[in-house]
Amino acid sequence: MKFSKENLIASSELVDVYRDGDTCVKLFKEGVRKTNPLYEALTHSRVEDTGLRVPIIHELSVIDGRWAIHMDLIEGKTLADLMKEDPDNMDKYLNDMVDIQLEIHSKTVPKLSKLKDKISRQINSLTEIDDVKKYELLTRLESMPKHTKLCHGNFTPENVIYNEKGIYVVDWIAARQGNASADVGRTYLLLSLRCPEIADKYLNLFCEKTKTSKKYVQQWLPIVAAAHLPDAKPEEHDFLMKWVDVVEYE
């Protein structure tokens, strides 16, 4: 296939995504190590096996020296689009969002990497905080209950797509097995950064539906805020650092 600007759907530091009929091609940039596409394809394929409504990978190939993942093109409106277009139905959309995340958390994928290990690596890599703060965060992480639920890792309204076939969840590169409240904590922080007006409503609804203590989810926030720092945009840094410095909740 020929890759042209007309077929370009999205672009990032690592990939360009192109439309190819009813499929899309995630074309990795030159110089990206093959561990990236291979790991992403393996992680996504393991999520496919859960039966969740996700894009299906059809092929992994090399095109002009660049690795490529060929998968279903999921068209429709994102949950973020619907929330902006129809704010009067925000409660319904938030309810959908939490129910979809709970369906994800109901699955287990034993061969998936552990979320706890990923968070530990991210915190250890930080240069913004001193060793004492790292120790405090890692000690708290180690003390948290160890679960094996499927966690999306980047569950936001932008990654939920509605179309005539149903509701799909995309972007599974960060999927791991772990504690659902850590996954919810990350979603809460991302909403606080991008859609602060609905962040607390989302968290309250999750806690209500699952009978989870809000304080328990909040205990994850300094941990997941620190773990997000390596990938954070410059304008997000100060906000995340404030959460990292929170020690305890009353």
C-alpha positions as CSV (number, residue, x, y, z in Angstrom):
1,M,0.0,0.0,0.0
2,K,1.0,3.6,-0.5
3,F,1.1,5.8,2.6
4,S,-0.1,9.4,1.9
5,K,-1.1,12.3,4.0
6,E,-4.7,11.8,2.9
7,N,-4.7,8.4,4.6
8,L,-2.9,9.5,7.8
9,I,-5.2,9.1,10.8
10,A,-2.8,9.9,13.6
11,S,0.8,10.4,14.4
12,S,3.0,10.3,17.5
13,E,6.7,10.1,18.4
14,L,6.8,6.4,17.7
15,V,4.2,5.6,15.1
16,D,2.1,6.9,12.1
17,V,-1.4,5.4,11.7
18,Y,-2.8,5.0,8.2
19,R,-6.2,4.0,6.9
20,D,-6.2,1.0,4.5
21,G,-9.8,0.3,3.6
22,D,-11.6,-1.3,6.5
23,T,-8.3,-1.7,8.4
24,C,-5.6,0.5,9.7
25,V,-1.8,0.2,9.7
26,K,0.2,1.3,12.7
27,L,3.6,2.0,11.0
28,F,6.4,2.4,13.5
29,K,9.0,5.1,12.9
30,E,12.4,4.3,11.5
31,G,14.8,3.4,14.3
32,V,12.1,2.1,16.7
33,R,13.4,-1.2,18.1
34,K,11.4,-4.3,17.1
35,T,10.7,-5.0,20.8
36,N,8.1,-2.2,20.7
37,P,5.8,-3.5,18.0
38,L,6.3,-7.1,19.0
39,Y,5.4,-6.4,22.6
40,E,2.4,-4.3,21.6
41,A,1.1,-7.0,19.3
42,L,1.5,-9.7,21.9
43,T,-0.2,-7.6,24.6
44,H,-3.1,-6.7,22.3
45,S,-3.5,-10.3,21.2
46,R,-3.8,-11.5,24.7
47,V,-6.5,-8.9,25.4
48,E,-8.3,-10.1,22.3
49,D,-8.6,-13.6,23.8
50,T,-10.8,-12.2,26.7
51,G,-13.7,-11.6,24.3
52,L,-13.8,-7.9,24.9
53,R,-14.9,-5.8,22.0
54,V,-11.5,-4.5,20.7
55,P,-9.9,-4.1,17.3
56,I,-8.5,-7.4,15.9
57,I,-4.9,-7.7,14.8
58,H,-4.6,-9.3,11.3
59,E,-0.9,-9.1,10.5
60,L,2.5,-8.0,11.8
61,S,4.9,-7.1,9.0
62,V,7.9,-5.0,7.9
63,I,7.3,-2.3,5.3
64,D,10.3,-0.5,3.8
65,G,12.3,-1.4,6.9
66,R,9.6,-0.2,9.3
67,W,7.6,-2.6,11.5
68,A,3.8,-2.4,11.0
69,I,0.7,-3.8,12.8
70,H,-2.3,-4.3,10.6
71,M,-5.6,-4.2,12.6
72,D,-9.3,-3.4,12.4
73,L,-10.2,0.3,11.8
74,I,-12.7,1.2,14.4
75,E,-14.8,4.2,13.2
76,G,-17.4,6.1,15.2
77,K,-17.6,8.7,17.9
78,T,-15.5,8.6,20.9
79,L,-17.0,8.9,24.4
80,A,-15.1,12.2,24.6
81,D,-16.9,13.5,21.5
82,L,-20.3,12.4,22.9
83,M,-19.7,14.1,26.2
84,K,-18.8,17.4,24.5
85,E,-21.8,17.2,22.1
86,D,-24.4,16.1,24.6
87,P,-23.4,17.4,28.1
88,D,-27.1,17.0,29.3
89,N,-26.5,13.2,29.2
90,M,-23.2,13.3,31.1
91,D,-24.5,11.0,33.8
92,K,-25.4,8.4,31.3
93,Y,-22.0,8.6,29.6
94,L,-20.2,8.4,32.9
95,N,-22.3,5.4,33.9
96,D,-21.3,3.7,30.5
97,M,-17.7,4.5,31.2
98,V,-17.6,2.9,34.6
99,D,-19.6,-0.1,33.4
100,I,-17.1,-0.7,30.5
101,Q,-14.2,-0.4,32.9
102,L,-15.7,-2.8,35.3
103,E,-16.2,-5.3,32.4
104,I,-12.5,-5.0,31.6
105,H,-11.6,-5.5,35.3
106,S,-13.8,-8.7,35.3
107,K,-11.3,-10.3,33.0
108,T,-8.0,-12.0,33.9
109,V,-5.1,-12.5,31.5
110,P,-2.5,-14.6,33.4
111,K,0.3,-14.2,30.9
112,L,0.1,-10.4,30.8
113,S,2.9,-8.4,32.5
114,K,2.2,-7.2,36.1
115,L,1.1,-3.6,36.6
116,K,3.0,-3.5,39.9
117,D,6.3,-4.3,38.2
118,K,5.7,-1.6,35.6
119,I,4.9,1.1,38.2
120,S,8.0,0.1,40.2
121,R,10.2,0.5,37.2
122,Q,8.7,3.9,36.4
123,I,9.2,5.2,39.9
124,N,12.8,3.9,40.1
125,S,13.5,5.8,36.8
126,L,12.5,9.2,38.1
127,T,15.0,12.0,38.5
128,E,12.4,14.5,39.8
129,I,12.1,13.0,43.2
130,D,14.8,12.0,45.8
131,D,15.6,8.6,47.0
132,V,13.6,9.1,50.3
133,K,10.4,9.9,48.3
134,K,11.0,6.9,46.0
135,Y,11.4,4.6,49.0
136,E,8.1,5.9,50.5
137,L,6.2,5.4,47.2
138,L,7.7,1.9,46.6
139,T,7.0,0.9,50.2
140,R,3.4,2.0,49.8
141,L,3.2,0.2,46.4
142,E,4.5,-3.0,48.0
143,S,1.9,-2.8,50.8
144,M,-1.1,-2.5,48.5
145,P,-3.2,-5.6,47.8
146,K,-1.9,-7.7,44.9
147,H,-4.7,-8.5,42.4
148,T,-4.6,-10.0,38.9
149,K,-7.4,-8.1,37.2
150,L,-7.1,-6.9,33.6
151,C,-6.2,-3.2,33.7
152,H,-6.3,-1.0,30.6
153,G,-3.6,1.4,31.8
154,N,-4.9,4.4,29.8
155,F,-8.7,4.2,30.2
156,T,-10.1,7.6,29.1
157,P,-13.1,8.8,27.1
158,E,-10.9,9.2,24.0
159,N,-10.2,5.4,24.0
160,V,-13.9,4.4,24.0
161,I,-15.6,4.4,20.6
162,Y,-19.3,4.1,19.8
163,N,-20.6,2.9,16.5
164,E,-23.5,0.9,15.0
165,K,-21.9,-2.4,16.1
166,G,-21.5,-1.5,19.7
167,I,-18.9,0.1,22.0
168,Y,-15.2,-0.6,21.5
169,V,-12.1,0.1,23.6
170,V,-8.9,0.8,21.8
171,D,-5.2,1.6,22.7
172,W,-4.2,-1.5,24.8
173,I,-0.4,-1.0,24.7
174,A,-0.4,-0.2,28.5
175,A,-2.6,-3.1,29.5
176,R,-1.3,-5.1,32.5
177,Q,-2.7,-7.4,35.2
178,G,-3.0,-5.8,38.6
179,N,-5.2,-3.9,41.1
180,A,-8.3,-2.3,39.5
181,S,-8.1,0.6,41.9
182,A,-4.7,1.5,40.5
183,D,-6.2,1.6,37.0
184,V,-9.1,3.7,38.3
185,G,-6.6,6.0,40.1
186,R,-4.8,6.6,36.8
187,T,-8.1,7.3,35.0
188,Y,-9.0,9.8,37.7
189,L,-5.7,11.6,37.4
190,L,-6.0,11.8,33.6
191,L,-9.6,13.1,33.9
192,S,-8.4,15.6,36.5
193,L,-5.9,16.9,34.0
194,R,-8.2,16.9,30.9
195,C,-11.8,17.0,32.1
196,P,-11.6,18.1,35.7
197,E,-15.4,18.8,35.9
198,I,-16.2,15.1,35.7
199,A,-13.2,13.5,37.6
200,D,-14.8,13.4,41.0
201,K,-18.2,12.2,39.6
202,Y,-16.4,9.4,37.9
203,L,-14.5,8.3,41.0
204,N,-17.6,8.6,43.2
205,L,-19.6,6.4,40.7
206,F,-16.9,3.8,40.6
207,C,-16.8,3.6,44.4
208,E,-20.6,3.4,44.6
209,K,-20.9,0.7,42.0
210,T,-18.1,-1.5,43.5
211,K,-18.6,-0.6,47.2
212,T,-15.0,0.4,47.2
213,S,-13.8,2.9,49.8
214,K,-12.9,6.2,48.2
215,K,-10.0,6.5,50.6
216,Y,-8.6,3.2,49.3
217,V,-8.5,4.5,45.7
218,Q,-7.0,7.8,46.9
219,Q,-4.1,5.9,48.5
220,W,-3.1,4.9,45.0
221,L,-3.0,8.4,43.7
222,P,0.6,9.4,44.8
223,I,1.8,6.1,43.3
224,V,0.1,6.4,39.9
225,A,0.9,10.1,39.7
226,A,4.6,9.3,40.2
227,A,4.4,6.5,37.6
228,H,2.9,8.9,35.1
229,L,5.7,11.5,35.4
230,P,8.0,9.8,32.8
231,D,5.3,10.2,30.1
232,A,3.8,13.4,31.3
233,K,3.6,16.6,29.1
234,P,5.5,19.6,30.5
235,E,2.2,21.3,31.5
236,E,1.2,18.3,33.5
237,H,4.3,18.1,35.6
238,D,3.4,20.5,38.5
239,F,0.0,19.0,38.9
240,L,1.4,15.4,39.2
241,M,4.1,16.5,41.6
242,K,1.4,17.9,43.9
243,W,-0.2,14.5,44.0
244,V,3.1,12.7,44.6
245,D,3.6,14.8,47.7
246,V,0.3,13.8,49.2
247,V,1.1,11.4,52.0
248,E,-2.2,10.4,53.5
249,Y,-5.9,11.1,53.4
250,E,-8.2,11.8,56.3
